[in-house]
Amino acid sequence: RVDTLALRDSVVDLNKKVQRSGRHVVAKSNEVLARRQALLNIRTALEHVRNSQHAWTLVDQVNGAIADGEFFRALKTLATLVDVLERQPPYEWRAYLAERIPVLREHIRERALAALNDWLELIRRHAEAIGKGAMERTSARVQRAEQLAAKASAAKKAKGAAGAAATAAAISAGGGAAGSSAATTTTTSAATTAVADDGDGTAAGAIDTDESAAAAAEAAMAVDDATLFSNVGIDFTPLYECVAVHRALGRLPQFISYYIDTRRKQAALIKPRDGESFFDAFSPYLFKLVGFFIVEVTVRETTENFLPPTAVPQLWLATVAKVKVVLQEQLQICREAHTFRNIKKFLTFTLLTLKAYSLDVRVLSDVLQDTRVHYKELAKASACEGFDHIMTQEVYTPLVVRSSDEYAHTIAAHGLADSAALVAAASAANGAAAAATAARRAAAQAEQHATHTSAAAGGASPRPVFC
């Protein structure tokens, strides 16, 4: 028993010693565990701070993109922010940003729409410059085409003159009636060419926008229009940004309706201003009209699934009906052939420019066709007035010509016809006339000789017998 008590006391003493020696270890262990928990908390906090910092950086990028006018990039960055927030614990800052996401989206849409409205106002102000530049480009190309045609015509005339000279030489050598017929054909062809002109330096068909002229103009206008827009500082980026934003937000149909309605209202604002002449009042009007629809056609061709195929044609038909009335009134009150001719040329360039952008100009072309009679009356009155003025100033000094050659040279000296062709035709006519005269003279001499021979052989002519 004594040994048992001694063993118990030893165990108790050992336990006390162990407890005394382990108390420090337990304290240190608890301290280590606390420090490890704090470290874990710090690491978790740092991770969340980094994540929140990334989220706020995305927010800052969204605001920067909006400030720079890059609204579609801002919308894409906002989508990335939404993905980041979905992976975050439900902290207060996450809830705040999640509530602000719809507000940011609407703000991006409103800013994109505001930029589009500024762009629409910009193109409305510069529509006149766009239309003027496009028509000047058309005019330059038509002039180059006319120069090439004039060179070809000059070469053809030179070849014709050489042929006429050869015909005259053939007639002089005894070509007879065949050469005369060829010369007459050449002269008639030249006269027909002269009559085909309206008298204003353009052919009678120049006012028509036929298929060949329209195709040539369309091919000429197929060059890059970027230069035309860059010259007036027009960039289509705001429109493309707005289309992309509304498509991403699923609100493209509403935006299309808004755009079409706004452009229809802007088209209604294009009106001729008061002026003393056609070009003062209506040139800016037509320039704006051309520039307006050049922009519309460019928008239709450079955007995908935006404007309906019928949007531009419907707007054009609604506008051209008003333009038709305005042009008819202006052309009917015109009383000067020279002014009417300039108006006709100006409108022809307008139609060619519009036709090159695939717009139907038949209504306006018909307006010009309907004014032909009026123009001919004005041209006739102007010619009569000019003739009367010349006659009042004329001293009536006679010009005496004694032959067809002298007549031809006199006409050519006054610039009334092509000298080479006229001289050749006159020579041909003289040769034919001389040949005909010689033939008649020979026939008369032969008949007279036959009469004398018959009288010599039979004596006196028998008296007639009357019953």
Steps between C-alpha positions, in 0.01 A plus 500: 500500500783728583644438155169575343470833674851587407432416134187716504684794644769457238240501221334811642834678530593397144166626369548831673849530356375415148219751531739766622743430216223470225312811601751715316484272194120517495513877524748517216290257295190711549698804403620325183147394411374855550776640286431243228130591505587870476734426211226304325259785556753747363559288190126466442456872551784577259345269241164671536666840489680405181176375352319814601787706365465318165128569505552869573769511231242366255259768618768762434560350152129519429493868594812566293352330195181703537703820525695405186180429308580128467160385618511147365833439677342639816214254464741209451699605808176519696420142399842394634421683825177305535694173468745614769223597742329162463811332643522728805359432848196705594685801629343843520712646219396209275134566568553871431666435163240236407230762552689750286543268197157577340557870565838484326348321202232764458759773544711346221197483272404861572854625438520304173165646395617851591814451290282378213279810525810720481611301196159539335518874553852502357402322179195724470727805505748346257248343261540796263880458490466123444255548214707776342814288514323202344353711218835667433650154472228401254553819301874440479450148373242609245740768376776243464262276308402793274865580436565142397189508280616829344838350418333198345265728303792711377680189384184381326454840330859498384446157354176620339673804354765277348225283352320806363819622337550160344138509373554846350814377330310202362224726367754731341653195334159405352326318784161627374174437675637241744744752651226762514277258692779426751564871555131565550483220757795649691342846503165365618669310785679815613175697490321233702774514763467878520122486539530241780649766725276707727700813433652510849801280431332180614316242299123494518513173693741634761210594724391134511637274768486192281640167599840541334565843654379380839722192483802713411425742783447217746832343406669838536345559842604158629825641642567518868267754665724520806681797346171678438398462867845568643518830312209628708598322822230232499568173683237226528642357825225652725235329292680165502556527878133576560385212280733257680388621845129467425553160337689377809226632728227342289345835413594523132140512363420804715820668389426433131158664539661797676765542229253480211262746666783746574632487144150546362465817707840622381400436137189713554726788608677508162328786322608758241586833649390831357729633231504719194591222258479127465859444599472725806185330621511144371867404466546465878166320513605238246847473653344421839263252340781315325719502812214375717433195287868426443527463878190280511626271226839478672332409831296231327802349327746514790277360776376145538136425578430859593288694250220303331537469120197726448601777741712711263276454191190600698670807639625590152155467343347717771768764447511491122127573480566837668809562287295438186249772590777748583688435175187521286415839647852631457539377143165641393579849624839504327491742205862499383635230271854539631385459861279208405795333327719540809221364718466202269870423522500540877203268539660249265806480725267466798316208343821328392639528852184363661475225240854390581383428855219272374220750555203504263512835319236429238254744660748789479612391155138516384482856633789597275346318206171685549681835478644438154221691326538791738876503444462490123262795517749694709786406268296602195406833660861560599622419149239728344596779736866453416423492130292818525783670683748394234272619224455838663877537511554362147607744227386258228828494308454239227740211458539403135592140421540372148544128550440219746867495591494870585182449704656213693814698576293800612293285738812335638672837551214611726516180706154383401602146406798272485718637219654174383171311484318794341769557233505129423121491474500810278769352278300181475185693413689708238644184348159336483344815350778530243461139402123537464543819292753333274267204455205725410716701261626186329144369466383830347788505254429140400133577443582811298749303287241231433244762388743661255592161353137407443426832327796465265401147395129556432489860375216719614276377769157380367197711582263361751169362369182610680187299466 
